[in-house]
Amino acid sequence: MRNLIALQNHPTKPKITRTAQVSRTVIDYDNKTVQMTVTVYSFLDGEEIKEMRKQVPLIADNSTIIDPATFKNAIADEDGNYPSSSIGEYDFLYSLITNKIKTNLELEEMYILLREDRINQKMYQL
């Protein structure tokens, strides 16, 4: 059983607490993608609101360029150039595993917490 990861409270209903759990991870080394299925659970006063349970797909690939220091999207300058430290999202995640900086489970948790904005967008069309 994978760990439950505490998320921020519901973005528009602050009394609703949320947790997430990775139910599936697929790393496609040939196409350089990581696909995760994350189940988000919502609670009110400690009781799960089952109708709000939702599975959210997250995909990391190199089409998203990030700043590895902040794990936020890197911003290109007016000429379309990214900062020299920028790296594709997949390459960054892959390097953390291959350099044994993070295990797969640690990486999943880190990725969910840092990409919580994507989870909210997919769940609530924010």
N, C-alpha and C positions, 0 to 999 in steps of 0.2 A: 504494500500500500504506500503510495507516495504521500509526501507531506502536504498538509494544507498550508497555504500561503495567505497571510492576512493582507487584504487590500484596503484601500481607503474606503470610507463609508460611501454609500450610494451618492452620486454627484448631485442629485436634486432632492433626495430624501435622506437627510443626514442621520436619522434614527435607525436606518437600515444598515447593518454591518454586512461585510462581504468577505468571503474567502475564495481562493481559487485552488484548483488542483489540476496538474497536467495529467490527462488521461492517455495521451499518446504522443510520442515523438518519433519522427521519421527524418533521418539525416540522409540526404541524397548527395553522395560525394561527387557523382558524375555531373549533376546539374547544379551543384553548389547551392543547395537549399536546405533549410531546416524547417520542417512543418510540425507545429504543435497543436494539439487540440486541448484547450483549457476549459474545464468546467468551472463555472462561477456559481457559488452558492450565496444566497441572500438570507439574512436573519433579522427578525424583529423580536426583541425581548428574549433572545436565546432560542427561539423557535424558527426552524427553516421555513421560508416562504417557497414552497415547492414549485408554484407556478412561475416564479422568477428564476428558477434554475436554468442556466443556459450554457450550451457548449459554444465556444468561440475559437475559430481557427486563427492561428498566428503563423506567419511565414516570414522567415528571414532569408534574404538573398543579397546579392551584391548590387542590386539596383538602388538600394538605400545606402548612402554614404554617411558614416557617423564619425564623430570625434571620440576616439577611444578613451579620452580622459573623463568625459562626461556621459558617454553613451547616448548623447542626443544627436539629432540629425545635424550634419555639418552643413554650413551655409557657404555656397559658392560666392566668389567675388563677382564684380561686374563683368569680368571676362570669362566667367564660367569655371574658374579654377577653384578647387577646394584647398583648404590648408594642407600642408605637406604631411601632417600627422594623420590625416583622414584615411579611413579604410572602409571597404565594403562590409556590411553587417555580417554576412556569412563568414568572410575571411577572419573577422575579429572573433566571432564565436568559436570557429574552428581552431584558431590559434590558442585560445584559452584551454581547450581540451588537449590539443597535441603537445602543448608545453606543460601539461599537468598542473596548470594554475587552478583550474576548476574541474570538478567531476561533472558528469552529465546532469546529475540531480541538482547540484549547486548552480550550474549554468541555467537550467530551466527556471529555478526560483529567481535568479538575478534577472533573467530576461523578462519574466512576467512582471516583476516589480518595476523595471525600467520602461516597459512598454505598456503600462497600465492605461495610458492614453488611448492606445489602439483598442484595448479591450472595451473601454467605455464607448468609443466611437462605434464599434461593431454592435454593442448591446443596446445603446440608447440613441444612436444616430446623432451624437453631439457634434 
